[in-house]
């Protein structure tokens, strides 16, 4: 579609946005002089039955809906083989842009004002039999008038209709996807509720409740990890509000609220509905974050709130247990409560006798020994005795998300560490070795300035060559101990340190880390194999493609970009596949890989120039 072109009686004015499936233009309805948005399917995708079916399904879903909090479909058009949807033009910004530009959580009042509107629109859609299945901040538009609009019903499903995806295929966005969707299920109204609760959690807490080094880790966290508590770190969040959010985030659909409306009622959002647009006002108002909007969190009942929060978490954990286990747990708890009464009535032994020991040794948490899950700065908040104990037992890790939070509570920036499911499995050689953990910690600090997460290839961009030389012995020592992250670091140093460049040595180091499923090593191993003049054996695009494929599956954006190039141009023994190339470019764009957006625009004709794949 070209600017100023006529589509029926609509005059195209300008490009509004582009994606893997299609483009959106601003146009003018020449009959009634009304600006509209025209969404079109890419011409090359009109030959693909799957994409055409999804496009038509979105139009059918929207045709059933007419609500102030849902973008309205005016009409659909078929011009030859081209498909178009003429929709309401919503001027504003998506919520994900607002949260990113604001740089800190929204207030409770603002968050509930947004949720009140989204819940209203979503409840209406459910009443009409439409399930969205992809609720996330980028699909919630904050209008210039303060009205929230639900966008993009591209993978929505009408209740009772035939499914458009294969059984067992996950549909949605992993960061906001319900556990049942992660397992490949269809999902229902309660799946949308789960996603909406994650959006609210992110607005209040500053980040979604779950994260992962790879897409697989993220999905496992959605399925099995408990969300970290919001009290007291999220300003203004009460134990009652937290409890409602956690109920909506229950892993089993039947343990959530029965409807989005019930959730909205429970959190107090429904009562705000009449004033919601006034509270939101516009996206700029939310980004500016005036000082007087923050609720006071220095309440004298803070300790009480924390206690209520933790008790609520234990209660929810108990409810999630199998009924048989619940019964056994209740009996055990009753025994514990009855023990003091029993022993109080038992005659005491004479001094020096062999009575019951007064001290009971607590079961210690499992020893993870995972250098990749160090909690930076945790030692600053532990007692000296506790810190000593951790050193003696090999840096034992807490076993639950609640325990992880309790250790780091009050430490800025520590509240949203990866869930237990999100960290890579530890190398055997490092298990239980606190000295290895400390050395790896020091290596992270030397390269990236902190020890909070794994080292990435981009972290080497600002490291001076002299520092790289000094890091080599430490990296070699840790790599020899079998630490995957250190093997990756050694590989990077051997391709980036002047006077110490050793491509073959880098391949060996990368290979060891790659075989431990370290995505960064897999991606960079692919780069080594495809770079001319680096290896004595020459370029091997088949091997490069193999490692890009593995790293891409593990969520590495760089690998997704290069795998897209390979699909686009048929490199490494692959058959050219435009659809797969588009999918991989979109994933790389979502992962913020710099060259992916440019490559995607050039591939789709939205921009001109040499593809970054050739650089």
N, C-alpha and C positions, 0 to 999 in steps of 0.2 A: 504494500500500500504506500503510495507516494503522497507527500504533502500537497494540499490544494486539489486533490483528486476528488471526484464525486463518487460516492457509493450510494446508489439509489438517490434519494433527495437529501443526503447528508454530505456536507462539504468538509473534507478533512483539513484540519488547521495545523496541528503539530503533533509530534511524537511525545507520548506521555511516559511510556516505559516499555521494556522488552524483557522477555524471558525465554525459557527453553521451548515452551509450547507455542507462544505467539507474541503479539505486540498489542499495545493499547494506545490509541490516538485520541486526541481531543478533536471533536467535529461539531458542526453546527447543523441543527435540523432546520433546513431552509423553509419548511412549511410554517413553523411556529416560532422561528428565531430562538430556539433553545439550545444551549451548549450541551453536548452529550459526550460520553466516552464510548468508543467503538473498539471492542476486543475482537481480534482476528486470529485465526489459527494459521501458523506458518504454511505457505503454499506447499512446501515439500512434505509436510506432515498430513496434508489432506488425503494422501494416498495410503496412509497407515490407518487401518480400521480401529486400532486401539485408541489412538489419539482423537480420531473423529468421534468415537463413542463417548469418550470422556467430555469432549466439547459439547456434544449434544445433551449429555446427561446434566452438565452444569446448567445449560439453558432450560432444560425441563425442570430442574430443581428450583431455579430462580423464578420460573413462570408461575410456580405455586405460591410464591411468597410476596407479600405486600406489607412491609412494616418499616417504620421510621428508622430502625436501627439495622436495617439490611439494605445493601445497595440494590436499587430497583432495576429490574430488566424491563426495558421499554418494548423491545422487539428483537427478533432474530432475522437474519438475512442470508440468502443463498444467492451468490452471484457467480454463475458458472460452477466451478469446483471450489470456490472460496466461501468460507463460512465466517459469519460475523455475528456478534451480539452487540446490540445498541443498549447502553446502560446509563443510569444516572451518573453524572459527573460529580464526584466527591472531591472537593478541594480541601486539602489538609495534609496531614502527615501520618504515616503508619506508626503505631505505638512503639515498635522496636527502634525506629529512628529517634523518637522522643526520649526513650530510656537511655539510649547510647549517648545522645547529645547532653542530656541532663547530668549523667555521670554519677548519680546517687539515687537511692530509692525515693519513690513518691510517698506523700503522706497517706495516712490511713483514709482520710476523708476523700482525697483525690482518687485513690485506688478504688474505693468503694463506689465512687461516682462513675468511674469507667466500667466497673463490673456490673453495676446496676443496669446500665444501658445494654451491655453485651449480653447479659443474662436475659433481659427482656426480649431481645431479638432472637436469641437462641431458643428460649422457651417457646416462642411463637413458631419458629421453624420446626421444633419437635412436635408441637401440636398439629402441624400440617404434614407430619410424617417425613420430614427431611432431617437427616443427620449430617452434620458438616464434616466431621472426621479430620479436620486439620486446623483446629482453633490454636492460634499462636499470635504473638504481638504483631507480626508483619501482616496478619490478616484482619487486624482491628485498626480501622482508620479513624484518627482524631480529626474531625471536621473543623473548619475555621469558626464554625458557630458553636463548638463545644459538643456537638453530637457525635456519638460513636457509631460507626457503620461496620458491620461484619462483611468482609469481602471474600472473594475467591471460593466458590462452591465447586471447584474443579474436580474434587474427589468425593463430593457429597453423595449420599445414597438415600434414595426414597425407600421408606420402610416397606418391605414386602417385594421390592423389585429384584431382578436378577443381578448378581454381583458382577462387577466389571473386571475383577482381578481374580487370579487363581487362588484357590483355598490354600491357606498357609503362607500367603504373601503379605508381608507387612505393608500397610498403607498409612502414610502420615509423615510427620516430622519427628524423629526420635527424641528430641529434647522435650517435646510436649505430648508425646504419644502415650496412651494408656497401656498398662501391662497386657491387656487382652489383644490390643492392636499389635503390640510388639511380638506377640506369639503368632500373628497371622490371622487373628479373628476379625470378623466384620466390625464388631463394636456397635454400641447403641447409644441412646441418649446419655447414659452414664459415662460413656467414653468421652463425649464432649464436655461433660461436667468435670472429669479428671483434668482434661487439658486446660479448661478455664481456671481451675484451682491452681494449676502450675503458673499460669499467667499472673494471677493475684499474688502468689508467693513471690514471684520474681519482682513485681512492682514494690512489694513491701520489704523484701530482703536484699534486693540489689542483684540477685542472680537466681536462676532456676534451682530447684532443690537437688537436681541430679546432674552429674557431669561424668565424662569418661575420656580416656586417652584415645579411644577408638569408638566407632559407632557400635561395635559389638559390646564393649564395656558399658556404654551408655544404656543400651537396651537391657543388659543384665541388671543395671542399677534400677531402671524403671520397674523391672519385674520383681526384684528381691530386696532392694535397699530401703531403709527407712529415711524419710526426709529429715534433715537437721531441724531442731526447734527454732522458732522465730523469737520466742521470749527468752532473754530480754534484749537480744541484739537488734531487733527491728523496732524502731522508735514507735511508741503508741500502740503496739500490738498487745492486746490483752490475752490472758489464757483462754477465754471463751472464744475469741476470734481465731486464735491458733488452733483450738480444738476442732472448730468447724472446718477449717482448711485441711487439717490432717484427716478428718473423716472423709472429705471429698477426695483425698489422695489415697484412700484405702486400696490395697492391691486387688481385692475382690470386689467386683461391681456391686454385689448384693450388700456390701458393708458400707457403701457410700450413701449419700442422700438419694431418695427415690427420684428426684428431678432437679433440674437446674433452678427452678423456682423455689424449691424447698431450701436449697443451698443459699440462694440470694436472700431469702427470709432470715435464715439462721445467722448470717454475717451482718445483717442490718442494711444491706444494699437496697432492698426493695423499698424500704422507708425513705431512702434518699432519692428515689426516682424522680419526683416532681422538680427537684432542684439540681439534678445531676448535670445538665448542660451548663448551668450557671457556675457550678463548682469547677467543672473542667475548663469552660470558656474557650480555649483554643490550645493548640500545641505549643505555641510560644509561651503562653502563660505557664504551662507545665515545665518547660525547659528552664525558664528563668528562676524558678524555685525561690520565691521571696522568703526572707528570714522568718516572718511571722506565721508561716504555714506549718512549721514543725511542732508536733506535740511534745509536751514535757515528759521525759522519761525518768526523771529523778524522783520518782514516787517513793514514799516511805514503805510502801507495800511491795517493793521490788522483790524482796526475798520470798514473800508469800506468792507472788506471781510465778517466780521460778519454780517453787515447790508445786504449785497447781499444774504448771506446764509438764513437769516431770511425772507427776502422778497420772496426768491424762495420757502421757505417752505409754506408761506401763499398762494402763487400762486398755488402750487400743491394741497393744502388743498381745495382751491376754485374749482379747476378743478374736484376734487373727489366728489363734491356735486352733488345732483340731479339737472338737468337743471332748474326745477321750483324754487328750493332754490337758485340757482345761480342768477336767475332773481331778486328774492326778495332781495338778498344780494346786488346786484348791485344798486337797487333802494335806499336801506337804505344807502349805501355808498355815493351815489349821494346827498342824503338829508343832510348827515353829512357835505359833502364838501360845499354844497350850504348855509348851516346855517350861517356861518360867514358873507357871502356877504349880506344875507337878514337882519341880525341884525345890520350890519354896516350901512345900509340905514334907519333904524328905529330911530325916534327921541328918544333921551335918556330921562329917567325919571329924575325929579328933585331930588336933594339930599334928602335922607330919604324916598323916594318914595318906592312903592311896586313893583319895577321892577323884572325881571327874576333873580333868584338866580345865582350867579357867580360860585358856586361850585356844581358839580354834583357828587353824591355818586356812586362810581363804584360798580358793582355787585361783590360780593366776591365769591371766589371759593367754591365749595361744601365742607362741613365739613366731611371729611372721618373718622376721629377719629380712624385710623387704626394703632395700636401700632406696627404691623408687617411691616409697611412701613416707619419707621423713617429714615431720611436721616442723617446719622452720620456726625457731623461736620458742618451742614448747618448753625448753629448759628454763626460760626466764619466768615461767609461771608455775614451776613445780618447786616443792620444798627440796632442800638439799638431800634429805634422806630418800625421797622418792626418786630424785635424779640419780642418786647412787645406786638404788635398787635397779633402775632401768639399765644402767651401765653393766651391772653384774649379771643380769639375765639376758643380755643381748638385745636391748632396746625393744622390749615387748610392746606390742601394739594393742590398743583397746580393741575389743571384738565386736562392738556394735557402734552404730552411728551416734547413739546417745552418748556413749563413753568417749568417743572421739571429740564430740563437742564439749563435754565436761572438762577435758584436759586443756582445751585451747580457749575456754570461755574467757572473755575480757581481753583477748589478744586481737587487736585490729588486723583485719585481713585474713584471719585464720578460720572464719566461720564457714566458708564455702569450699573447704578442701574436697578432693575427690572422695566419692563414696567407696566402700570396700571393694565393690565390683569393678571400679573404674581403673585400678592400678594394674600394671603388668605383673605377671607372675615373677617372683624373685628367682634369681639364679641360685642354684644349689650351693655354690662355693661361698656365697655371702651370708647364708642362713645363720642367724644367731651370732654374727660377728659384729659387735658394736664398733670395733676399730675400723672395719671396712666401711661401715655406715658413716663414721665421722670423716674418713678420708674422701668419700664420695661427696659428702656435704661440703667439704672444703673446695673440692674441684668445681662444684656448681657455683659456689660463691666467687671463685676466681674468674669463672667464665661469664656468668650472667648477673653477678651482684647479689644473688640470694639463693636460698636452698629450698624454695617452696615447691618447685616442680621440675620435671625432667628437662635436660638440656636439649635444645633444638638446633638445627643447622644455622638458623638465622642469628643465634646467640653469639656466633663466632665473628659476626660482622664488625663488632666494635672492640675486639680483643687485639691488642698490639702484638706484633710478631715476637717481640722479646718475651712477652708473657707466655705465648704459645710454646716457645722453646722450653721455658721453665716448667710447663705443665706436662711435657712429654713423659718424664720418668714416673710421675704419679699416675698418669693415665695408663702407662704400660703395666705398672704394678697392679692396679685394680683390674685391668683387662685380663691379666694372667690369672687373677683370682676368679674369673668367670662372670664378672659383673657386666651385664649387657650394655648398660648406659656408658660405662667406661670404655668398652670395646667400640661403641659408636663414636665417643669423643676421640679415641686414639685414631680411628679412621679419618675423622675430620682433620685432626692435626697433621696426619701424614699426607693429606692432599692440599693443605693450606699453609704450611709452615715453610718459608723459604730456607733452603739449605738442608731441609729434612724431608723433602717430598719423596714419598715412596709409594707409588700407585699400587704395586703388588701387595705391599704390606697393608695398605688401606683396604684393599679387597679382602684380605684375610681377616682383618679386624671387623669390617662391616659384615662379612659373611657370618662370623660367630654371633654377632648381635642380631643379625637378620634371622638366623636360625632359632633364636630365642623369641622371635616374633616382635622385634623392636621396629616399629614402622619407619622411624627416621633413618635407621640403618638400611632398611630395605629400599627406601626411596633413593638414597644416595648411592647405594650399590648399583641401582639402575642407571644413575647419571654417570658413574665411572665407566660402565660398560658401553655407554653410547657416545662418550667423548672421544673425538679423534686424537690420535697421537699420545694418548695417556698410557695405555697398556701395550706391552710388547706383543700380545696376541691379537691386537687390533680391536676394532669396534665389533661388538656382538649385540645387535639389536634384539635378537630373540631372548637372550639372557636379560637384557635391560627391560624388555616388556614383561618378562616373568616376574621380576622383582617389583616393577611398578604396579603390576596386577595385585600382588600380595599386599603391598603397602596401601594401595587404594582401598582394598577391602577393609584394612585396618584404620581407615579414616584419614590418611595422610593427604592433605590438599595438594602438595607438590606432585605426588604420585598420580593423583586424580587428573591434574592438569596434563601431565605427560602421557598418561594412558589415553586421554582424549585425543591428543595429537596423533598417537599411534592408530587409533580408530579412524580419525579423520583422513589420514594419508596412507593407511594400509601398511604401516611399518612393522617390523619384527614378526613377519609371517601372518599378521592379522588381515582379514578381509575388511575393506573399507565399510564402515557402518556409521552413517550420519547420526542415527538416533542414539547409539551408544556414546558417540563423541559428545553430542549435546548433553546427555545425562551426566557424563563425567565432568564436562566444563561447568555445569550448574553446581555440582557438588564442590568443585574447587572454588567457585565463586562464593558459595556459602561458607567455605573454610577460609575466606579472605586471602586466597593466593593471588598476588598482585597481577600476574599476567593473564589469569583465566578470563576476566571480564573482557579484556581487549581481544583475546582470541575468539571468544564467543561472539562478540559484536562483528568481527571481521568475517567469521564463518557464516553468520546469518545475514550479512550484507548491511548491517546497521552502521558499519564503519569501514573505512578503506585503509590499506597499508599491508605491510608484510606481517605474516602471522608470527607471534612470539615463538611458535614451535621451531622456527628456522633460526632463532637467535642462539 
